Amino acid sequence: MYIRNKYTNMLIRPSNLDDYNIYYISKDKISQFWFIINQGISDMASLVGANYIWDAPEERSVDKQIEIITNAANNGADAMLIAALDPVKVSSAIEYAKSLGVKIIYLDTPSTEEAIVTLATDDYIAGVTAGENMIIELAAAGYRQGTIGIISDSIMSTNTRERVNGFRSVLASNRNFKLLNTQFGPDTASALIIANSYIANNPDLVGIFATNEDTTIGVGYAISKSSLPIVGIGFDFPPETQKLIENGSLKAVMVQNPYTMGYLGMAQTIAALKGFDTGPRYINTGVSVRTKYTN
């Protein structure tokens, strides 16, 4: 956002951080993941004296996110921290924002349109880690063969697709276990339905892998209602998932670092606005494994 010098009538950049118009645009305002990112952004913003607006579809809608990005650009945004709902469909709106001089930083999920920096999990490696933990937990449960289901949030999501690819790369080398076709459910309710279908229609089912917060909770609920000792492996660690780990419905979850994404993302945003070096274009914010015994 430019301001006009009242003495020279020239447009200049603001010198105070609270004069910048910064937006955080997440995929929705439902998943705990986005709230944790927001906390990281908020803490860094408070530390440096910056202000920002968090805007997002109340429920996931690509069209709504495109509208939000476009409106923010038209309202004089200086920078946007974005988690892209659809990497291709939102790219034109982001390209438009960039044409107006908006600095773009991606958090968790990038678009195909280039940004200054992306802060995210290395999703393929995280998927590999999930696959390795599935094998460990299957062995601990005494399983030597069987089928494994996979539930992802969206066929268009690049990050969860990479998690599936990483997971499959590990399990594909073990011919005792058959991987079922990936099923897609955008929320907990649909993931629960898919998981229940897996359980009902596959008598040799031994495990289910879920790729994000919502699908993981759905899988955990399905396993908790089943009398079968199915191994559930998932992603993210909100309170619901913690309970499912504690009661054994989920055996392990890959825990990302959304707080770090937000905290460093805002730091990178300020650096970009001030014209400082922002370093590499991709920052891997890491993943750890949580089980009942590592809580």
Contacts in CASP RR format, 6 or more apart in sequence:
PFRMAT RR
TARGET T0000
AUTHOR 0000-0000-0000
METHOD contacts of the structure
MODEL  1
MYIRNKYTNMLIRPSNLDDYNIYYISKDKISQFWFIINQGISDMASLVGA
NYIWDAPEERSVDKQIEIITNAANNGADAMLIAALDPVKVSSAIEYAKSL
GVKIIYLDTPSTEEAIVTLATDDYIAGVTAGENMIIELAAAGYRQGTIGI
ISDSIMSTNTRERVNGFRSVLASNRNFKLLNTQFGPDTASALIIANSYIA
NNPDLVGIFATNEDTTIGVGYAISKSSLPIVGIGFDFPPETQKLIENGSL
KAVMVQNPYTMGYLGMAQTIAALKGFDTGPRYINTGVSVRTKYTN
1 14 0 8 1.000
1 19 0 8 1.000
1 20 0 8 1.000
1 21 0 8 1.000
1 76 0 8 1.000
1 77 0 8 1.000
1 78 0 8 1.000
2 11 0 8 1.000
2 12 0 8 1.000
2 13 0 8 1.000
3 11 0 8 1.000
3 12 0 8 1.000
3 13 0 8 1.000
3 14 0 8 1.000
3 19 0 8 1.000
4 10 0 8 1.000
4 11 0 8 1.000
4 12 0 8 1.000
5 11 0 8 1.000
5 12 0 8 1.000
14 20 0 8 1.000
17 48 0 8 1.000
17 49 0 8 1.000
17 50 0 8 1.000
17 51 0 8 1.000
17 270 0 8 1.000
17 273 0 8 1.000
18 49 0 8 1.000
18 50 0 8 1.000
18 51 0 8 1.000
20 50 0 8 1.000
20 51 0 8 1.000
20 78 0 8 1.000
20 79 0 8 1.000
20 273 0 8 1.000
21 53 0 8 1.000
21 75 0 8 1.000
21 76 0 8 1.000
21 77 0 8 1.000
21 78 0 8 1.000
21 79 0 8 1.000
22 45 0 8 1.000
22 50 0 8 1.000
22 51 0 8 1.000
22 52 0 8 1.000
22 53 0 8 1.000
22 77 0 8 1.000
22 78 0 8 1.000
22 79 0 8 1.000
22 80 0 8 1.000
22 81 0 8 1.000
22 266 0 8 1.000
22 269 0 8 1.000
22 273 0 8 1.000
23 52 0 8 1.000
23 53 0 8 1.000
23 54 0 8 1.000
23 55 0 8 1.000
23 72 0 8 1.000
23 77 0 8 1.000
23 79 0 8 1.000
23 80 0 8 1.000
23 81 0 8 1.000
24 37 0 8 1.000
24 38 0 8 1.000
24 41 0 8 1.000
24 52 0 8 1.000
24 53 0 8 1.000
24 54 0 8 1.000
24 55 0 8 1.000
24 80 0 8 1.000
24 81 0 8 1.000
24 107 0 8 1.000
25 54 0 8 1.000
25 55 0 8 1.000
25 56 0 8 1.000
25 65 0 8 1.000
25 68 0 8 1.000
25 69 0 8 1.000
25 72 0 8 1.000
25 80 0 8 1.000
25 81 0 8 1.000
25 82 0 8 1.000
25 83 0 8 1.000
26 34 0 8 1.000
26 37 0 8 1.000
26 38 0 8 1.000
26 54 0 8 1.000
26 56 0 8 1.000
26 83 0 8 1.000
26 107 0 8 1.000
27 34 0 8 1.000
27 56 0 8 1.000
27 57 0 8 1.000
27 60 0 8 1.000
27 65 0 8 1.000
27 83 0 8 1.000
27 84 0 8 1.000
27 85 0 8 1.000
27 109 0 8 1.000
28 34 0 8 1.000
28 56 0 8 1.000
28 57 0 8 1.000
28 58 0 8 1.000
28 59 0 8 1.000
28 60 0 8 1.000
29 35 0 8 1.000
29 54 0 8 1.000
29 56 0 8 1.000
29 57 0 8 1.000
29 58 0 8 1.000
30 58 0 8 1.000
30 59 0 8 1.000
30 60 0 8 1.000
30 214 0 8 1.000
31 212 0 8 1.000
31 213 0 8 1.000
31 214 0 8 1.000
31 236 0 8 1.000
31 238 0 8 1.000
32 213 0 8 1.000
32 236 0 8 1.000
32 238 0 8 1.000
32 239 0 8 1.000
33 108 0 8 1.000
33 212 0 8 1.000
33 213 0 8 1.000
33 236 0 8 1.000
33 238 0 8 1.000
33 256 0 8 1.000
33 258 0 8 1.000
34 56 0 8 1.000
34 83 0 8 1.000
34 258 0 8 1.000
36 258 0 8 1.000
36 259 0 8 1.000
37 83 0 8 1.000
37 107 0 8 1.000
37 108 0 8 1.000
37 258 0 8 1.000
37 259 0 8 1.000
37 261 0 8 1.000
37 262 0 8 1.000
38 54 0 8 1.000
38 262 0 8 1.000
39 259 0 8 1.000
39 262 0 8 1.000
40 259 0 8 1.000
40 260 0 8 1.000
40 261 0 8 1.000
40 262 0 8 1.000
40 263 0 8 1.000
40 266 0 8 1.000
41 52 0 8 1.000
41 54 0 8 1.000
41 81 0 8 1.000
41 262 0 8 1.000
41 263 0 8 1.000
41 265 0 8 1.000
41 266 0 8 1.000
43 263 0 8 1.000
44 50 0 8 1.000
44 262 0 8 1.000
44 263 0 8 1.000
44 264 0 8 1.000
44 265 0 8 1.000
44 266 0 8 1.000
44 267 0 8 1.000
44 270 0 8 1.000
45 51 0 8 1.000
45 52 0 8 1.000
45 266 0 8 1.000
48 266 0 8 1.000
48 267 0 8 1.000
48 270 0 8 1.000
50 266 0 8 1.000
50 270 0 8 1.000
52 81 0 8 1.000
52 266 0 8 1.000
53 72 0 8 1.000
55 68 0 8 1.000
55 72 0 8 1.000
56 65 0 8 1.000
56 68 0 8 1.000
57 64 0 8 1.000
57 65 0 8 1.000
57 68 0 8 1.000
57 85 0 8 1.000
60 85 0 8 1.000
60 186 0 8 1.000
60 187 0 8 1.000
61 85 0 8 1.000
62 85 0 8 1.000
62 86 0 8 1.000
62 89 0 8 1.000
62 90 0 8 1.000
65 84 0 8 1.000
65 85 0 8 1.000
65 90 0 8 1.000
65 93 0 8 1.000
66 89 0 8 1.000
66 90 0 8 1.000
66 92 0 8 1.000
66 93 0 8 1.000
69 80 0 8 1.000
69 82 0 8 1.000
69 90 0 8 1.000
69 93 0 8 1.000
69 94 0 8 1.000
69 96 0 8 1.000
69 97 0 8 1.000
70 93 0 8 1.000
70 96 0 8 1.000
70 97 0 8 1.000
72 80 0 8 1.000
72 97 0 8 1.000
72 102 0 8 1.000
73 80 0 8 1.000
73 93 0 8 1.000
73 96 0 8 1.000
73 97 0 8 1.000
73 100 0 8 1.000
73 102 0 8 1.000
74 100 0 8 1.000
76 100 0 8 1.000
76 102 0 8 1.000
77 97 0 8 1.000
77 100 0 8 1.000
77 102 0 8 1.000
78 102 0 8 1.000
78 103 0 8 1.000
78 273 0 8 1.000
79 102 0 8 1.000
79 103 0 8 1.000
79 104 0 8 1.000
79 105 0 8 1.000
79 269 0 8 1.000
79 272 0 8 1.000
79 273 0 8 1.000
80 94 0 8 1.000
80 97 0 8 1.000
80 102 0 8 1.000
80 103 0 8 1.000
80 104 0 8 1.000
80 105 0 8 1.000
81 105 0 8 1.000
81 106 0 8 1.000
81 107 0 8 1.000
81 262 0 8 1.000
81 265 0 8 1.000
81 266 0 8 1.000
81 269 0 8 1.000
82 90 0 8 1.000
82 94 0 8 1.000
82 104 0 8 1.000
82 105 0 8 1.000
82 106 0 8 1.000
82 107 0 8 1.000
82 111 0 8 1.000
82 115 0 8 1.000
83 106 0 8 1.000
83 107 0 8 1.000
83 108 0 8 1.000
83 109 0 8 1.000
84 90 0 8 1.000
84 91 0 8 1.000
84 94 0 8 1.000
84 106 0 8 1.000
84 109 0 8 1.000
84 110 0 8 1.000
84 111 0 8 1.000
85 109 0 8 1.000
86 156 0 8 1.000
87 109 0 8 1.000
87 110 0 8 1.000
87 111 0 8 1.000
87 112 0 8 1.000
87 156 0 8 1.000
87 158 0 8 1.000
88 111 0 8 1.000
88 112 0 8 1.000
88 156 0 8 1.000
89 156 0 8 1.000
90 111 0 8 1.000
91 111 0 8 1.000
91 112 0 8 1.000
91 113 0 8 1.000
94 104 0 8 1.000
94 111 0 8 1.000
94 113 0 8 1.000
94 115 0 8 1.000
95 113 0 8 1.000
97 104 0 8 1.000
98 104 0 8 1.000
98 113 0 8 1.000
103 116 0 8 1.000
103 269 0 8 1.000
103 272 0 8 1.000
103 273 0 8 1.000
104 113 0 8 1.000
104 115 0 8 1.000
104 116 0 8 1.000
105 115 0 8 1.000
105 116 0 8 1.000
105 117 0 8 1.000
105 118 0 8 1.000
105 119 0 8 1.000
105 265 0 8 1.000
105 268 0 8 1.000
105 269 0 8 1.000
105 272 0 8 1.000
106 115 0 8 1.000
106 117 0 8 1.000
106 118 0 8 1.000
106 119 0 8 1.000
106 120 0 8 1.000
107 118 0 8 1.000
107 119 0 8 1.000
107 120 0 8 1.000
107 261 0 8 1.000
107 262 0 8 1.000
107 265 0 8 1.000
108 119 0 8 1.000
108 120 0 8 1.000
108 121 0 8 1.000
108 159 0 8 1.000
108 256 0 8 1.000
108 258 0 8 1.000
108 261 0 8 1.000
109 120 0 8 1.000
109 157 0 8 1.000
109 158 0 8 1.000
109 159 0 8 1.000
110 118 0 8 1.000
110 120 0 8 1.000
110 158 0 8 1.000
115 281 0 8 1.000
116 268 0 8 1.000
116 272 0 8 1.000
116 278 0 8 1.000
116 281 0 8 1.000
117 265 0 8 1.000
117 268 0 8 1.000
117 272 0 8 1.000
117 278 0 8 1.000
117 279 0 8 1.000
117 280 0 8 1.000
117 281 0 8 1.000
117 282 0 8 1.000
117 283 0 8 1.000
118 281 0 8 1.000
118 282 0 8 1.000
118 283 0 8 1.000
119 260 0 8 1.000
119 261 0 8 1.000
119 262 0 8 1.000
119 264 0 8 1.000
119 265 0 8 1.000
119 268 0 8 1.000
119 283 0 8 1.000
119 285 0 8 1.000
120 159 0 8 1.000
120 261 0 8 1.000
120 282 0 8 1.000
120 283 0 8 1.000
120 284 0 8 1.000
120 285 0 8 1.000
121 159 0 8 1.000
121 256 0 8 1.000
121 257 0 8 1.000
121 284 0 8 1.000
121 285 0 8 1.000
121 286 0 8 1.000
121 287 0 8 1.000
122 284 0 8 1.000
122 286 0 8 1.000
122 287 0 8 1.000
123 158 0 8 1.000
123 159 0 8 1.000
123 160 0 8 1.000
123 162 0 8 1.000
123 163 0 8 1.000
124 162 0 8 1.000
124 163 0 8 1.000
124 165 0 8 1.000
124 166 0 8 1.000
125 166 0 8 1.000
125 287 0 8 1.000
126 163 0 8 1.000
126 235 0 8 1.000
126 254 0 8 1.000
126 256 0 8 1.000
126 286 0 8 1.000
126 287 0 8 1.000
127 162 0 8 1.000
127 163 0 8 1.000
127 164 0 8 1.000
127 165 0 8 1.000
127 166 0 8 1.000
127 167 0 8 1.000
127 170 0 8 1.000
127 254 0 8 1.000
128 166 0 8 1.000
128 167 0 8 1.000
128 169 0 8 1.000
128 170 0 8 1.000
129 254 0 8 1.000
129 287 0 8 1.000
129 289 0 8 1.000
130 163 0 8 1.000
130 166 0 8 1.000
130 167 0 8 1.000
130 209 0 8 1.000
130 233 0 8 1.000
130 234 0 8 1.000
130 235 0 8 1.000
130 252 0 8 1.000
130 254 0 8 1.000
131 166 0 8 1.000
131 167 0 8 1.000
131 170 0 8 1.000
131 171 0 8 1.000
131 209 0 8 1.000
131 233 0 8 1.000
132 170 0 8 1.000
133 233 0 8 1.000
133 251 0 8 1.000
133 252 0 8 1.000
133 254 0 8 1.000
133 289 0 8 1.000
134 148 0 8 1.000
134 167 0 8 1.000
134 170 0 8 1.000
134 171 0 8 1.000
134 207 0 8 1.000
134 209 0 8 1.000
134 231 0 8 1.000
134 232 0 8 1.000
134 233 0 8 1.000
135 170 0 8 1.000
135 171 0 8 1.000
135 174 0 8 1.000
136 252 0 8 1.000
137 231 0 8 1.000
137 232 0 8 1.000
137 233 0 8 1.000
137 251 0 8 1.000
137 252 0 8 1.000
138 177 0 8 1.000
138 206 0 8 1.000
138 207 0 8 1.000
138 231 0 8 1.000
141 206 0 8 1.000
141 229 0 8 1.000
141 231 0 8 1.000
143 206 0 8 1.000
143 231 0 8 1.000
144 176 0 8 1.000
145 176 0 8 1.000
145 177 0 8 1.000
145 204 0 8 1.000
145 206 0 8 1.000
146 176 0 8 1.000
146 177 0 8 1.000
146 178 0 8 1.000
146 204 0 8 1.000
146 205 0 8 1.000
146 206 0 8 1.000
147 177 0 8 1.000
147 178 0 8 1.000
147 179 0 8 1.000
147 180 0 8 1.000
147 202 0 8 1.000
147 204 0 8 1.000
147 205 0 8 1.000
147 206 0 8 1.000
147 207 0 8 1.000
148 171 0 8 1.000
148 177 0 8 1.000
148 178 0 8 1.000
148 179 0 8 1.000
148 180 0 8 1.000
148 205 0 8 1.000
148 206 0 8 1.000
148 207 0 8 1.000
148 208 0 8 1.000
148 209 0 8 1.000
149 179 0 8 1.000
149 180 0 8 1.000
149 182 0 8 1.000
149 183 0 8 1.000
149 198 0 8 1.000
149 202 0 8 1.000
149 205 0 8 1.000
149 207 0 8 1.000
149 208 0 8 1.000
149 209 0 8 1.000
150 164 0 8 1.000
150 167 0 8 1.000
150 168 0 8 1.000
150 179 0 8 1.000
150 180 0 8 1.000
150 181 0 8 1.000
150 182 0 8 1.000
150 183 0 8 1.000
150 208 0 8 1.000
150 209 0 8 1.000
150 210 0 8 1.000
150 211 0 8 1.000
151 182 0 8 1.000
151 183 0 8 1.000
151 184 0 8 1.000
151 185 0 8 1.000
151 191 0 8 1.000
151 194 0 8 1.000
151 195 0 8 1.000
151 208 0 8 1.000
151 209 0 8 1.000
151 210 0 8 1.000
151 211 0 8 1.000
151 215 0 8 1.000
151 219 0 8 1.000
152 160 0 8 1.000
152 161 0 8 1.000
152 163 0 8 1.000
152 164 0 8 1.000
152 182 0 8 1.000
152 183 0 8 1.000
152 184 0 8 1.000
152 185 0 8 1.000
152 210 0 8 1.000
152 211 0 8 1.000
152 212 0 8 1.000
152 215 0 8 1.000
153 160 0 8 1.000
153 184 0 8 1.000
153 185 0 8 1.000
153 186 0 8 1.000
153 211 0 8 1.000
153 212 0 8 1.000
153 214 0 8 1.000
153 215 0 8 1.000
154 160 0 8 1.000
154 184 0 8 1.000
154 185 0 8 1.000
154 186 0 8 1.000
155 161 0 8 1.000
155 184 0 8 1.000
160 211 0 8 1.000
160 212 0 8 1.000
163 211 0 8 1.000
163 235 0 8 1.000
163 254 0 8 1.000
164 182 0 8 1.000
164 209 0 8 1.000
164 211 0 8 1.000
167 209 0 8 1.000
168 179 0 8 1.000
171 177 0 8 1.000
171 179 0 8 1.000
172 179 0 8 1.000
177 206 0 8 1.000
180 198 0 8 1.000
180 202 0 8 1.000
183 194 0 8 1.000
183 197 0 8 1.000
183 198 0 8 1.000
185 191 0 8 1.000
185 194 0 8 1.000
185 215 0 8 1.000
186 214 0 8 1.000
187 214 0 8 1.000
188 214 0 8 1.000
188 215 0 8 1.000
188 217 0 8 1.000
188 218 0 8 1.000
188 221 0 8 1.000
189 218 0 8 1.000
191 210 0 8 1.000
191 214 0 8 1.000
191 215 0 8 1.000
191 216 0 8 1.000
191 217 0 8 1.000
191 218 0 8 1.000
191 219 0 8 1.000
191 222 0 8 1.000
192 218 0 8 1.000
192 219 0 8 1.000
192 221 0 8 1.000
192 222 0 8 1.000
195 208 0 8 1.000
195 218 0 8 1.000
195 219 0 8 1.000
195 220 0 8 1.000
195 221 0 8 1.000
195 222 0 8 1.000
195 223 0 8 1.000
196 222 0 8 1.000
196 225 0 8 1.000
198 205 0 8 1.000
198 208 0 8 1.000
198 222 0 8 1.000
199 205 0 8 1.000
199 222 0 8 1.000
199 223 0 8 1.000
199 226 0 8 1.000
199 228 0 8 1.000
199 230 0 8 1.000
205 228 0 8 1.000
205 230 0 8 1.000
206 230 0 8 1.000
206 231 0 8 1.000
207 230 0 8 1.000
207 231 0 8 1.000
207 232 0 8 1.000
207 233 0 8 1.000
208 219 0 8 1.000
208 222 0 8 1.000
208 223 0 8 1.000
208 230 0 8 1.000
208 231 0 8 1.000
208 232 0 8 1.000
208 233 0 8 1.000
209 232 0 8 1.000
209 233 0 8 1.000
209 234 0 8 1.000
210 216 0 8 1.000
210 218 0 8 1.000
210 219 0 8 1.000
210 220 0 8 1.000
210 232 0 8 1.000
210 233 0 8 1.000
210 234 0 8 1.000
210 235 0 8 1.000
211 234 0 8 1.000
211 235 0 8 1.000
212 235 0 8 1.000
212 236 0 8 1.000
213 235 0 8 1.000
213 236 0 8 1.000
213 238 0 8 1.000
213 241 0 8 1.000
215 234 0 8 1.000
215 235 0 8 1.000
216 234 0 8 1.000
216 235 0 8 1.000
216 236 0 8 1.000
216 241 0 8 1.000
216 244 0 8 1.000
216 250 0 8 1.000
216 253 0 8 1.000
217 238 0 8 1.000
217 240 0 8 1.000
217 241 0 8 1.000
217 244 0 8 1.000
219 232 0 8 1.000
219 234 0 8 1.000
219 250 0 8 1.000
220 232 0 8 1.000
220 244 0 8 1.000
220 249 0 8 1.000
220 250 0 8 1.000
221 244 0 8 1.000
221 249 0 8 1.000
223 230 0 8 1.000
223 232 0 8 1.000
223 244 0 8 1.000
223 249 0 8 1.000
223 250 0 8 1.000
224 244 0 8 1.000
224 247 0 8 1.000
224 249 0 8 1.000
231 251 0 8 1.000
232 249 0 8 1.000
232 250 0 8 1.000
232 251 0 8 1.000
232 252 0 8 1.000
233 250 0 8 1.000
233 251 0 8 1.000
233 252 0 8 1.000
233 253 0 8 1.000
233 254 0 8 1.000
234 250 0 8 1.000
234 252 0 8 1.000
234 253 0 8 1.000
234 254 0 8 1.000
235 253 0 8 1.000
235 254 0 8 1.000
235 255 0 8 1.000
235 256 0 8 1.000
236 253 0 8 1.000
236 254 0 8 1.000
236 255 0 8 1.000
236 256 0 8 1.000
237 253 0 8 1.000
237 255 0 8 1.000
237 290 0 8 1.000
241 250 0 8 1.000
241 253 0 8 1.000
242 295 0 8 1.000
244 250 0 8 1.000
245 251 0 8 1.000
245 252 0 8 1.000
245 253 0 8 1.000
245 290 0 8 1.000
245 291 0 8 1.000
245 292 0 8 1.000
245 295 0 8 1.000
246 292 0 8 1.000
246 295 0 8 1.000
248 292 0 8 1.000
251 291 0 8 1.000
251 292 0 8 1.000
252 289 0 8 1.000
252 290 0 8 1.000
252 291 0 8 1.000
253 289 0 8 1.000
253 290 0 8 1.000
254 287 0 8 1.000
254 288 0 8 1.000
254 289 0 8 1.000
255 287 0 8 1.000
255 288 0 8 1.000
255 289 0 8 1.000
255 290 0 8 1.000
256 285 0 8 1.000
256 286 0 8 1.000
256 287 0 8 1.000
257 285 0 8 1.000
257 286 0 8 1.000
257 287 0 8 1.000
260 285 0 8 1.000
260 286 0 8 1.000
261 285 0 8 1.000
264 283 0 8 1.000
264 285 0 8 1.000
268 278 0 8 1.000
268 283 0 8 1.000
271 277 0 8 1.000
271 278 0 8 1.000
272 278 0 8 1.000
END
